[in-house]
């Protein structure tokens, strides 16, 4: 019989969503059926608050916006981001240990999502450490 996995090893919390994430979304507005796309950057503080900057293309009209508000992440790595002053809701699921998340607007429901992905902009410390160790030269290897 194999080892029993630690039940808490895969648990998430607000702290699982921290840092800057770049995102790209493609939607169709209903009932009009017009295209709607968003490109931007989320910034999460790991304590339940976010800010974001977003560029929206709504059927050819480009708009630049900023938003802020609360978010929650449950132990099962699903959560909600409360946008537009708390009047809108985006459902999320964290993947790859919180390095990415997928999102689906649920309020307003007039946005039918075709695709959506948000990815952490900067690698975690382990990745940075690995990169530094590869590029470090010893004193003997330095050109003279």
KOLFIKE-846291 format. One record per residue: residue in one letter; residue number from 1; y, x, z of N, C-alpha, C, O, CB in turn. Coordinates in Angstrom, 3 decimals, m for minus. Glycine has a CB too. Layout:
<lolos>
LOLO	residu	num	nY	nX	nZ	caY	caX	caZ	cY	cX	cZ	oY	oX	oZ	cbY	cbX	cbZ
LOLO	a	NUM	Y	X	Z	Y	X	Z	Y	X	Z	Y	X	Z	Y	X	Z
...
</lolos>
This chain:
<lolos>
LOLO	residu	num	nY	nX	nZ	caY	caX	caZ	cY	cX	cZ	oY	oX	oZ	cbY	cbX	cbZ
LOLO	x	1	m1.158	0.834	0.000	0.000	0.000	0.000	1.229	0.886	0.000	1.286	1.861	0.750	m0.007	m0.953	1.196
LOLO	x	2	2.245	0.559	m0.851	3.454	1.356	m0.967	4.423	1.073	0.164	4.228	0.157	0.963	4.123	1.100	m2.293
LOLO	x	3	5.466	1.874	0.212	6.492	1.701	1.230	7.273	0.428	0.970	7.475	0.039	m0.180	7.433	2.910	1.266
LOLO	x	4	7.712	m0.220	2.035	8.536	m1.423	1.929	9.967	m0.968	1.695	10.486	m0.164	2.469	8.422	m2.328	3.217
LOLO	x	5	10.633	m1.471	0.625	12.009	m1.044	0.361	12.958	m1.533	1.445	12.736	m2.583	2.047	12.472	m1.552	m1.003
LOLO	x	6	13.995	m0.784	1.685	15.021	m1.156	2.642	15.773	m2.360	2.099	16.390	m2.270	1.038	15.987	0.028	2.924
LOLO	x	7	15.734	m3.484	2.805	16.374	m4.711	2.335	17.880	m4.549	2.218	18.512	m5.236	1.416	16.052	m5.865	3.269
LOLO	x	8	18.462	m3.659	2.997	19.910	m3.504	2.957	20.374	m2.512	1.905	21.576	m2.399	1.663	20.410	m3.077	4.298
LOLO	x	9	19.468	m1.798	1.282	19.854	m0.756	0.332	20.647	m1.317	m0.839	21.549	m0.647	m1.340	18.623	m0.034	m0.182
LOLO	x	10	20.336	m2.530	m1.291	21.018	m3.105	m2.440	22.115	m4.075	m2.090	22.583	m4.802	m2.966	20.046	m3.780	m3.300
LOLO	x	11	22.547	m4.118	m0.844	23.569	m5.074	m0.448	24.958	m4.607	m0.830	25.255	m3.413	m0.840	23.503	m5.321	1.035
LOLO	x	12	25.805	m5.583	m1.146	27.192	m5.305	m1.518	28.139	m5.944	m0.509	27.740	m6.762	0.320	27.493	m5.822	m2.943
LOLO	x	13	29.403	m5.545	m0.607	30.485	m6.115	0.204	31.786	m5.875	m0.557	31.773	m5.313	m1.653	30.536	m5.473	1.660
LOLO	x	14	32.898	m6.296	0.017	34.195	m6.022	m0.615	34.385	m4.531	m0.863	35.029	m4.138	m1.836	35.339	m6.555	0.258
LOLO	x	15	33.824	m3.700	0.014	33.948	m2.250	m0.138	33.217	m1.727	m1.371	33.504	m0.623	m1.833	33.417	m1.554	1.097
LOLO	x	16	32.274	m2.507	m1.913	31.542	m2.103	m3.121	32.412	m2.150	m4.359	32.079	m1.548	m5.380	30.331	m2.989	m3.322
LOLO	x	17	33.521	m2.858	m4.276	34.448	m2.991	m5.402	35.756	m2.329	m4.994	36.622	m2.952	m4.380	34.671	m4.503	m5.802
LOLO	x	18	35.880	m1.051	m5.349	37.048	m0.277	m4.944	37.421	0.676	m6.070	36.555	1.284	m6.699	36.777	0.501	m3.625
LOLO	x	19	38.718	0.798	m6.315	39.206	1.709	m7.333	39.665	0.979	m8.587	39.838	m0.240	m8.596	38.137	2.705	m7.683
LOLO	x	20	39.858	1.763	m9.649	40.403	1.248	m10.905	39.280	0.973	m11.904	38.363	1.781	m12.058	41.420	2.244	m11.504
LOLO	x	21	39.359	m0.157	m12.571	38.384	m0.574	m13.581	39.141	m0.993	m14.839	40.048	m1.823	m14.774	37.480	m1.744	m13.052
LOLO	x	22	38.770	m0.424	m15.971	39.296	m0.887	m17.243	38.452	m2.052	m17.721	37.243	m2.081	m17.492	39.318	0.252	m18.292
LOLO	x	23	39.085	m3.022	m18.390	38.317	m4.174	m18.846	38.763	m4.652	m20.225	39.886	m4.407	m20.666	38.438	m5.307	m17.846
LOLO	x	24	37.840	m5.339	m20.882	38.073	m5.975	m22.172	37.333	m7.301	m22.167	36.140	m7.353	m21.868	37.606	m5.062	m23.361
LOLO	x	25	38.042	m8.373	m22.500	37.466	m9.715	m22.530	37.758	m10.353	m23.874	38.824	m10.134	m24.450	38.021	m10.589	m21.376
LOLO	x	26	36.825	m11.137	m24.374	37.035	m11.948	m25.565	36.675	m13.386	m25.256	35.612	m13.658	m24.700	36.204	m11.419	m26.754
LOLO	x	27	37.546	m14.300	m25.610	37.365	m15.706	m25.268	37.719	m16.594	m26.455	38.306	m16.149	m27.441	38.220	m16.079	m24.049
LOLO	x	28	37.347	m17.844	m26.329	37.833	m18.903	m27.210	38.440	m19.960	m26.306	37.824	m20.385	m25.329	36.680	m19.500	m28.123
LOLO	x	29	39.667	m20.385	m26.643	40.306	m21.455	m25.887	39.772	m22.789	m26.386	39.692	m23.018	m27.593	41.856	m21.392	m26.017
LOLO	x	30	39.409	m23.662	m25.465	38.955	m24.996	m25.846	39.948	m26.009	m25.317	40.505	m25.787	m24.241	37.524	m25.287	m25.310
LOLO	x	31	40.201	m27.107	m26.009	39.478	m27.558	m27.196	40.028	m27.000	m28.509	39.474	m27.280	m29.572	39.502	m29.049	m27.250
LOLO	x	32	41.109	m26.215	m28.455	41.751	m25.754	m29.694	40.845	m24.863	m30.543	40.944	m24.882	m31.770	43.021	m25.001	m29.363
LOLO	x	33	39.961	m24.081	m29.908	39.078	m23.180	m30.647	39.768	m21.916	m31.118	39.286	m21.258	m32.040	38.500	m23.891	m31.825
LOLO	x	34	40.893	m21.561	m30.500	41.640	m20.371	m30.914	41.168	m19.145	m30.135	40.715	m19.264	m28.996	43.156	m20.582	m30.711
LOLO	x	35	41.277	m17.961	m30.755	40.851	m16.738	m30.070	41.836	m16.318	m28.988	43.039	m16.557	m29.086	40.680	m15.609	m31.072
LOLO	x	36	41.291	m15.687	m27.955	42.063	m15.218	m26.818	41.387	m13.953	m26.315	40.194	m13.981	m26.016	42.168	m16.310	m25.690
LOLO	x	37	42.116	m12.843	m26.211	41.529	m11.583	m25.749	42.418	m10.968	m24.680	43.635	m11.149	m24.689	41.335	m10.595	m26.927
LOLO	x	38	41.799	m10.243	m23.764	42.526	m9.551	m22.711	42.042	m8.116	m22.583	40.846	m7.841	m22.684	42.372	m10.285	m21.379
LOLO	x	39	42.978	m7.210	m22.361	42.693	m5.794	m22.164	43.541	m5.344	m20.991	44.737	m5.633	m20.947	42.988	m4.941	m23.461
LOLO	x	40	42.942	m4.637	m20.034	43.768	m4.234	m18.912	43.049	m3.395	m17.888	42.026	m2.766	m18.159	44.317	m5.422	m18.256
LOLO	x	41	43.626	m3.406	m16.688	43.158	m2.560	m15.598	43.219	m3.330	m14.290	44.277	m3.810	m13.885	43.993	m1.270	m15.506
LOLO	x	42	42.068	m3.440	m13.634	41.987	m3.967	m12.278	42.121	m2.791	m11.321	41.696	m1.682	m11.644	40.647	m4.752	m12.040
LOLO	x	43	42.705	m3.018	m10.147	42.693	m2.032	m9.079	42.318	m2.765	m7.793	43.062	m3.631	m7.333	44.084	m1.301	m8.947
LOLO	x	44	41.160	m2.420	m7.207	40.647	m3.061	m6.006	40.765	m2.105	m4.829	40.494	m0.911	m4.962	39.182	m3.508	m6.203
LOLO	x	45	41.172	m2.633	m3.669	41.377	m1.761	m2.504	40.143	m1.615	m1.617	40.195	m0.883	m0.629	42.512	m2.289	m1.676
LOLO	x	46	39.036	m2.287	m1.936	37.835	m2.197	m1.118	37.891	m3.055	0.134	36.941	m3.082	0.917	37.597	m0.778	m0.733
LOLO	x	47	39.019	m3.767	0.329	39.214	m4.586	1.529	39.461	m6.056	1.186	39.753	m6.868	2.064	40.383	m4.045	2.348
LOLO	x	48	39.336	m6.390	m0.120	39.498	m7.789	m0.507	40.796	m8.119	m1.216	41.144	m9.293	m1.337	39.392	m8.631	0.684
LOLO	x	49	41.531	m7.103	m1.693	42.788	m7.342	m2.410	42.777	m6.587	m3.733	42.225	m5.491	m3.832	44.008	m6.911	m1.550
LOLO	x	50	43.402	m7.195	m4.758	43.472	m6.543	m6.062	44.877	m6.636	m6.633	45.680	m7.478	m6.233	42.464	m7.167	m7.033
LOLO	x	51	45.149	m5.748	m7.576	46.283	m5.870	m8.483	45.715	m5.647	m9.882	44.662	m5.030	m10.039	47.452	m4.836	m8.135
LOLO	x	52	46.412	m6.146	m10.885	45.995	m5.832	m12.246	47.171	m5.871	m13.197	48.193	m6.508	m12.938	44.917	m6.797	m12.710
LOLO	x	53	46.998	m5.177	m14.296	47.911	m5.246	m15.433	47.057	m5.655	m16.614	45.928	m5.189	m16.764	48.667	m3.870	m15.693
LOLO	x	54	47.595	m6.526	m17.451	46.805	m7.070	m18.542	47.687	m7.312	m19.761	48.834	m7.744	m19.647	46.112	m8.371	m18.112
LOLO	x	55	47.129	m7.025	m20.914	47.743	m7.392	m22.186	46.872	m8.489	m22.779	45.662	m8.321	m22.931	47.877	m6.150	m23.166
LOLO	x	56	47.494	m9.608	m23.112	46.781	m10.768	m23.637	47.207	m11.010	m25.076	48.392	m10.940	m25.404	47.045	m12.024	m22.768
LOLO	x	57	46.234	m11.295	m25.928	46.505	m11.753	m27.287	45.953	m13.172	m27.388	44.740	m13.376	m27.439	45.861	m10.794	m28.377
LOLO	x	58	46.850	m14.138	m27.415	46.494	m15.544	m27.476	46.803	m16.056	m28.878	47.923	m16.481	m29.163	47.255	m16.368	m26.393
LOLO	x	59	45.787	m16.010	m29.757	45.915	m16.480	m31.131	47.070	m15.797	m31.869	47.775	m16.426	m32.659	46.113	m17.986	m31.145
LOLO	x	60	47.253	m14.493	m31.598	48.277	m13.728	m32.295	49.550	m13.500	m31.501	50.396	m12.714	m31.929	48.618	m14.408	m33.551
LOLO	x	61	49.717	m14.150	m30.372	50.879	m13.948	m29.513	50.499	m12.998	m28.385	49.625	m13.310	m27.576	51.402	m15.302	m28.946
LOLO	x	62	51.157	m11.831	m28.329	50.837	m10.797	m27.342	51.773	m10.918	m26.143	52.989	m11.037	m26.298	50.942	m9.382	m27.971
LOLO	x	63	51.189	m10.886	m24.948	51.932	m10.998	m23.696	51.426	m9.937	m22.729	50.231	m9.641	m22.696	51.789	m12.423	m23.081
LOLO	x	64	52.332	m9.364	m21.940	51.983	m8.386	m20.904	52.216	m9.031	m19.540	53.282	m9.592	m19.287	52.825	m7.064	m21.055
LOLO	x	65	51.211	m8.946	m18.662	51.282	m9.598	m17.355	50.823	m8.669	m16.243	50.130	m7.679	m16.478	50.440	m10.866	m17.351
LOLO	x	66	51.226	m9.013	m15.029	50.724	m8.376	m13.805	50.278	m9.492	m12.877	50.840	m10.587	m12.902	51.820	m7.457	m13.120
LOLO	x	67	49.277	m9.221	m12.062	48.782	m10.220	m11.122	48.289	m9.500	m9.871	48.070	m8.289	m9.887	47.646	m11.087	m11.760
LOLO	x	68	48.118	m10.248	m8.800	47.565	m9.707	m7.556	46.968	m10.860	m6.774	47.278	m12.026	m7.019	48.656	m8.957	m6.712
LOLO	x	69	46.104	m10.516	m5.827	45.521	m11.549	m4.986	44.269	m11.063	m4.292	43.981	m9.866	m4.278	45.211	m12.776	m5.803
LOLO	x	70	43.517	m12.001	m3.711	42.303	m11.649	m2.981	41.052	m11.694	m3.852	41.037	m12.297	m4.925	42.131	m12.574	m1.806
LOLO	x	71	40.010	m11.041	m3.361	38.682	m11.137	m3.968	37.643	m11.082	m2.866	37.921	m10.617	m1.760	38.447	m9.999	m5.011
LOLO	x	72	36.441	m11.558	m3.169	35.331	m11.480	m2.229	34.088	m11.018	m2.975	33.880	m11.380	m4.133	35.085	m12.849	m1.534
LOLO	x	73	33.262	m10.215	m2.306	31.971	m9.779	m2.840	30.914	m10.101	m1.789	31.033	m9.699	m0.631	31.977	m8.237	m3.201
LOLO	x	74	29.876	m10.831	m2.206	28.782	m11.214	m1.311	27.706	m10.124	m1.280	27.702	m9.211	m2.105	28.167	m12.561	m1.755
LOLO	x	75	26.808	m10.240	m0.323	25.739	m9.253	m0.154	24.863	m9.128	m1.400	24.298	m8.064	m1.651	24.877	m9.623	1.041
LOLO	x	76	24.744	m10.216	m2.192	23.912	m10.174	m3.407	24.663	m9.608	m4.608	24.175	m9.684	m5.736	23.405	m11.571	m3.740
LOLO	x	77	25.846	m9.040	m4.374	26.676	m8.371	m5.391	27.330	m9.336	m6.382	27.785	m8.914	m7.445	25.835	m7.377	m6.155
LOLO	x	78	27.380	m10.626	m6.043	28.184	m11.570	m6.804	29.477	m11.774	m6.035	29.548	m11.471	m4.844	27.429	m12.930	m7.035
LOLO	x	79	30.496	m12.284	m6.705	31.747	m12.503	m6.007	32.720	m13.321	m6.810	32.390	m13.864	m7.865	32.367	m11.203	m5.647
LOLO	x	80	33.947	m13.401	m6.284	35.022	m14.158	m6.929	36.322	m13.379	m6.812	36.611	m12.757	m5.790	35.170	m15.572	m6.297
LOLO	x	81	37.100	m13.432	m7.892	38.451	m12.886	m7.907	39.383	m14.080	m8.078	39.212	m14.877	m9.001	38.651	m11.803	m9.058
LOLO	x	82	40.359	m14.203	m7.198	41.269	m15.341	m7.218	42.577	m14.916	m7.881	43.419	m14.257	m7.272	41.524	m15.882	m5.777
LOLO	x	83	42.723	m15.312	m9.150	43.841	m14.886	m9.992	44.952	m15.940	m10.013	44.808	m17.036	m9.471	43.353	m14.606	m11.423
LOLO	x	84	46.051	m15.576	m10.647	47.162	m16.502	m10.886	47.648	m17.161	m9.597	47.798	m18.381	m9.524	46.743	m17.573	m11.883
LOLO	x	85	47.891	m16.332	m8.587	48.370	m16.861	m7.314	47.361	m17.725	m6.590	47.736	m18.587	m5.796	49.605	m17.644	m7.534
LOLO	x	86	46.079	m17.503	m6.858	45.027	m18.278	m6.218	44.680	m19.560	m6.940	43.809	m20.305	m6.490	45.421	m18.597	m4.834
LOLO	x	87	45.350	m19.837	m8.062	45.061	m21.075	m8.805	43.926	m20.900	m9.799	43.405	m21.887	m10.318	46.304	m21.548	m9.538
LOLO	x	88	43.534	m19.665	m10.072	42.442	m19.392	m11.003	41.320	m18.637	m10.321	41.539	m17.954	m9.321	42.947	m18.603	m12.203
LOLO	x	89	40.112	m18.760	m10.867	38.953	m18.093	m10.285	38.135	m17.426	m11.379	37.874	m18.013	m12.429	38.086	m19.090	m9.496
LOLO	x	90	37.737	m16.191	m11.113	36.816	m15.467	m11.989	35.577	m15.152	m11.160	35.681	m14.545	m10.095	37.473	m14.150	m12.580
LOLO	x	91	34.407	m15.561	m11.641	33.135	m15.223	m10.986	32.711	m13.852	m11.511	32.873	m13.567	m12.698	32.016	m16.325	m11.262
LOLO	x	92	32.170	m13.003	m10.634	31.778	m11.649	m11.032	30.386	m11.318	m10.528	29.877	m11.948	m9.601	32.781	m10.622	m10.509
LOLO	x	93	29.780	m10.319	m11.152	28.552	m9.699	m10.643	28.684	m8.191	m10.841	28.944	m7.724	m11.950	27.264	m10.265	m11.375
LOLO	x	94	28.505	m7.436	m9.765	28.577	m5.978	m9.820	27.248	m5.434	m10.325	26.184	m5.922	m9.946	28.926	m5.379	m8.427
LOLO	x	95	27.317	m4.424	m11.178	26.127	m3.760	m11.704	26.305	m2.254	m11.588	27.412	m1.762	m11.367	25.862	m4.170	m13.179
LOLO	x	96	25.208	m1.533	m11.738	25.213	m0.071	m11.714	25.892	0.471	m10.458	26.726	1.374	m10.526	25.912	0.472	m12.955
LOLO	x	97	25.516	m0.100	m9.308	26.050	0.393	m8.036	27.545	0.188	m7.882	28.196	0.941	m7.157	25.741	1.843	m7.889
LOLO	x	98	28.105	m0.814	m8.548	29.536	m1.081	m8.448	30.379	m0.314	m9.452	31.607	m0.388	m9.402	30.004	m0.762	m7.078
LOLO	x	99	29.749	0.425	m10.365	30.506	1.155	m11.379	30.992	0.237	m12.498	31.912	0.587	m13.237	29.656	2.273	m11.961
LOLO	x	100	30.374	m0.934	m12.620	30.771	m1.920	m13.616	30.639	m3.305	m13.011	29.938	m3.500	m12.017	29.916	m1.795	m14.907
LOLO	x	101	31.330	m4.277	m13.629	31.058	m5.666	m13.295	31.308	m6.525	m14.520	32.098	m6.196	m15.404	31.926	m6.137	m12.105
LOLO	x	102	30.590	m7.649	m14.527	30.762	m8.653	m15.569	31.512	m9.815	m14.957	31.370	m10.098	m13.767	29.390	m9.111	m16.171
LOLO	x	103	32.314	m10.491	m15.771	33.146	m11.564	m15.239	33.097	m12.794	m16.137	32.896	m12.705	m17.348	34.586	m11.088	m15.079
LOLO	x	104	33.289	m13.947	m15.497	33.314	m15.219	m16.199	34.377	m16.102	m15.561	34.234	m16.499	m14.404	31.919	m15.909	m16.168
LOLO	x	105	35.454	m16.418	m16.302	36.461	m17.331	m15.749	35.844	m18.722	m15.554	35.236	m19.274	m16.470	37.710	m17.411	m16.685
LOLO	x	106	36.008	m19.279	m14.351	35.499	m20.623	m14.076	36.621	m21.617	m13.803	36.403	m22.827	m13.849	34.548	m20.588	m12.892
LOLO	x	107	37.807	m21.121	m13.523	38.973	m21.980	m13.346	40.207	m21.180	m13.749	40.554	m20.233	m13.043	39.087	m22.500	m11.867
LOLO	x	108	40.883	m21.508	m14.839	40.665	m22.714	m15.641	39.411	m22.599	m16.513	39.027	m21.505	m16.928	41.886	m22.986	m16.521
LOLO	x	109	38.798	m23.719	m16.776	37.566	m23.732	m17.567	37.840	m23.838	m19.062	36.908	m24.006	m19.850	36.680	m24.880	m17.130
LOLO	x	110	39.097	m23.743	m19.460	39.447	m23.827	m20.886	39.197	m22.522	m21.633	39.355	m22.469	m22.852	40.903	m24.219	m21.038
LOLO	x	111	38.803	m21.453	m20.906	38.449	m20.186	m21.534	36.929	m20.080	m21.609	36.265	m19.967	m20.578	39.053	m18.983	m20.748
LOLO	x	112	36.381	m20.115	m22.803	34.951	m19.913	m22.986	34.761	m18.440	m23.321	35.191	m17.984	m24.380	34.358	m20.852	m24.113
LOLO	x	113	34.122	m17.696	m22.430	33.979	m16.251	m22.572	32.894	m15.910	m23.578	31.767	m16.397	m23.484	33.665	m15.609	m21.224
LOLO	x	114	33.247	m15.062	m24.550	32.298	m14.556	m25.530	31.712	m13.233	m25.072	30.526	m12.975	m25.278	32.965	m14.397	m26.893
LOLO	x	115	32.538	m12.382	m24.449	32.083	m11.130	m23.857	33.093	m10.695	m22.815	34.269	m11.053	m22.881	31.889	m10.030	m24.936
LOLO	x	116	32.626	m9.926	m21.859	33.501	m9.414	m20.819	32.810	m8.266	m20.108	31.650	m8.377	m19.710	33.888	m10.526	m19.821
LOLO	x	117	33.519	m7.176	m19.954	32.990	m6.043	m19.201	34.151	m5.304	m18.548	35.220	m5.153	m19.139	32.168	m5.089	m20.121
LOLO	x	118	33.926	m4.851	m17.332	34.886	m4.018	m16.614	34.132	m2.798	m16.108	33.079	m2.923	m15.483	35.574	m4.803	m15.431
LOLO	x	119	34.671	m1.636	m16.378	33.982	m0.392	m16.038	34.911	0.498	m15.236	36.104	0.592	m15.527	33.495	0.339	m17.310
LOLO	x	120	34.354	1.157	m14.215	35.140	2.058	m13.377	35.750	3.152	m14.249	35.059	3.756	m15.069	34.264	2.675	m12.247
LOLO	x	121	37.036	3.402	m14.072	37.729	4.371	m14.917	37.414	5.812	m14.572	37.388	6.665	m15.459	39.197	4.159	m14.825
LOLO	x	122	37.176	6.099	m13.313	36.977	7.475	m12.887	35.613	7.614	m12.237	35.236	6.771	m11.423	38.088	7.917	m11.919
LOLO	x	123	34.867	8.651	m12.574	33.533	8.837	m12.004	33.597	8.998	m10.490	34.626	9.379	m9.933	32.852	10.054	m12.630
LOLO	x	124	32.481	8.700	m9.838	32.453	8.868	m8.385	32.426	10.353	m8.030	32.299	11.210	m8.904	31.230	8.142	m7.772
LOLO	x	125	32.545	10.640	m6.744	32.647	12.032	m6.291	31.432	12.867	m6.676	31.572	14.052	m6.978	32.829	12.072	m4.790
LOLO	x	126	30.235	12.267	m6.670	29.037	13.023	m7.032	29.130	13.526	m8.461	28.776	14.670	m8.747	27.782	12.163	m6.857
LOLO	x	127	29.617	12.654	m9.379	29.768	13.078	m10.776	30.820	14.180	m10.899	30.631	15.139	m11.647	30.153	11.877	m11.666
LOLO	x	128	31.940	14.043	m10.156	32.975	15.079	m10.194	32.423	16.400	m9.686	32.693	17.456	m10.257	34.197	14.659	m9.359
LOLO	x	129	31.648	16.336	m8.611	31.078	17.551	m8.037	30.151	18.236	m9.034	30.163	19.460	m9.162	30.321	17.230	m6.741
LOLO	x	130	29.343	17.441	m9.742	28.421	17.993	m10.735	29.211	18.671	m11.852	28.838	19.759	m12.292	27.503	16.882	m11.313
LOLO	x	131	30.291	18.053	m12.318	31.096	18.643	m13.393	31.723	19.958	m12.955	31.760	20.924	m13.717	32.188	17.669	m13.839
LOLO	x	132	32.219	19.986	m11.716	32.837	21.215	m11.216	31.814	22.331	m11.107	32.115	23.482	m11.425	33.494	20.971	m9.856
LOLO	x	133	30.603	22.004	m10.659	29.616	23.065	m10.468	29.162	23.647	m11.801	28.771	24.813	m11.861	28.413	22.536	m9.691
LOLO	x	134	29.205	22.867	m12.852	28.809	23.371	m14.167	29.867	24.321	m14.730	29.533	25.307	m15.387	28.575	22.204	m15.138
LOLO	x	135	31.154	24.019	m14.470	32.212	24.798	m15.098	32.689	25.990	m14.266	33.521	26.764	m14.738	33.370	23.909	m15.386
LOLO	x	136	32.190	26.156	m13.055	32.620	27.266	m12.210	31.961	28.560	m12.689	30.751	28.614	m12.907	32.274	26.993	m10.722
LOLO	x	137	32.780	29.598	m12.849	32.264	30.905	m13.258	32.311	31.845	m12.066	33.208	31.758	m11.227	33.078	31.486	m14.455
LOLO	x	138	31.363	32.719	m12.001	31.395	33.724	m10.944	32.427	34.783	m11.322	32.866	34.856	m12.470	29.981	34.365	m10.723
LOLO	x	139	32.806	35.599	m10.346	33.807	36.635	m10.588	33.336	37.623	m11.657	34.143	38.144	m12.427	34.124	37.378	m9.288
LOLO	x	140	32.033	37.875	m11.700	31.484	38.811	m12.684	31.561	38.247	m14.115	31.607	39.008	m15.082	30.028	39.145	m12.331
LOLO	x	141	31.574	36.899	m14.243	31.583	36.274	m15.555	32.994	36.143	m16.151	33.144	35.893	m17.347	30.942	34.913	m15.464
LOLO	x	142	34.029	36.313	m15.307	35.396	36.154	m15.777	35.748	37.271	m16.751	35.368	38.423	m16.540	36.378	36.140	m14.594
LOLO	x	143	36.484	36.931	m17.832	36.893	37.993	m18.775	37.878	38.942	m18.107	38.660	38.543	m17.244	37.528	37.382	m20.056
LOLO	x	144	37.827	40.196	m18.517	38.734	41.200	m17.917	39.788	41.610	m18.914	40.642	42.441	m18.603	37.953	42.443	m17.437
</lolos>
